[in-house]
Amino acid sequence: MPMTITCEAMGYSCGFGITGESMDQILSGIKHHSLEFHDYSPEELDDPAVIEAWKGAMRQSARPGATRTPRDESDRYIVPH
């Protein structure tokens, strides 16, 4: 089943969205987009903390709105570029 994620759902003020059949496929597109448009370095794209934050955002955005867990992101380690 196709999944879609947007930059906005991941905390960025960007209209980009990507659809894929798997989390790996979507992550690949996110990495490419982040490198090109959000000034991420290749090293940042391979950082496990960055990848885990993106996976968490994908999992969270896939849940129905009424069951999403509110997140306090004031102490968030990964800050959007």
Order of alpha helices (4+ residues) and beta strands (2+ residues): beta-beta-alpha-alpha-alpha
